[in-house]
Amino acid sequence: MSKEEKNKQSDELTKEVDKANEETVDQETTEKEKPEKSELELAQEKAEEFENKYLRAMAETQNIQRRSNEERQTLQRYRSQDLAKKILPSLDNLERALQVDGLTEDVKKGLEMVQESLLQALKEEGIEVVETENFDHNLHMAVQTLPADDDHPADTIAEVFQKGYKLHDRLLRPAMVIVYN
Amino acid sequence: MSKEEKNKQSDELTKEVDKANEETVDQETTEKEKPEKSELELAQEKAEEFENKYLRAMAETQNIQRRSNEERQTLQRYRSQDLAKKILPSLDNLERALQVDGLTEDVKKGLEMVQESLLQALKEEGIEVVETENFDHNLHMAVQTLPADDDHPADTIAEVFQKGYKLHDRLLRPAMVIVYN
């Protein structure tokens, strides 16, 4: 190979390398332009994603607030339930004490005062004696039945064994009754 | 003006219009390319804005949940406060009834049973009689004072007029006392 030939070959190699380099640069430019477009897309996607996340978080916050309010209202409405339930036996004892024979007028008055003030306190908190006009299995428990007749139609309450109590719409304990059946 | 001249003029007008349109298109392209860069910026800003909003909303949600839990716990802890306060006069009446002279054993037992069951119900809900060993202005109200002496140092309680009650750490009503001073 002559020197001239070598140079020519070398030149051609250089050109080949240059061409290859140019192609690489072109490719890089293409790749650079491609991500430039997708950077916008990514940013848009990210914006959309966080907008959705934000909107969901806001909705969730509202849900939590709503639920929390409902819960608080329920807690408030039935807050006296536990203490009221525990006080009912005292009321039963008072009623029994009032039925003892030979109470002096003073003692009777005293007991009645305690009973009335307890019932008043309970009433102010939404607790009332369950009505016992007609038998209602939602409010009454039949501890005994008597045969119904013309004077005593079925589902008439013959006697109340123990009073029932409710707190607003919630039954604290059913009335124990004897019912015609 | 010859027909040819007219056509030429018309052609030139058309060219002018075309040129103007081209310029508009160019302008639009320029405007499009300019915002293309700022579109990315806008998208990135929007993404950042919603990410911040989202993070704030999440933090707010956690705050609301924490506050709601604390509130619920407080409501639960002091739920019996109102009913308990209203029951205290009944306890006072019971105590007075027990001090009446000439009670039969049966009546006395009955009254004590009611009293004990009421106190037990209150205790189970966290309500207890305020101690009256030494005068404490946070728990007691001095309705009368007696001069202190060697046998009765200052701030010793001489007599409890009316019992005080507290619900956990919260005073429902102070004890009414006579205190040496």
Interface residues (C-beta under 8 A of the other chain):
Chain A: E39 L40 A43 Q44 K46 A47 E49 F50 E51 K53 Y54 A57 M58 E60 T61 I64 Q65 S68 E71 R72 L75 Q76 R79 S80 D82 L83 A84 K86 I87 P89 S90 N93 L94 R96 A97 V100 G102 L103 T104 D106 V107 G110 L111 M113 V114 S117 L118 Q120 A121 L122 E124 E125
Chain B: E36 E39 L40 A43 Q44 K46 A47 E49 F50 E51 K53 Y54 A57 M58 E60 T61 I64 Q65 S68 E71 R72 L75 Q76 R79 S80 D82 L83 A84 K86 I87 P89 S90 N93 L94 R96 A97 V100 G102 L103 T104 D106 V107 G110 L111 M113 V114 S117 L118 Q120 A121 L122 E124 E125
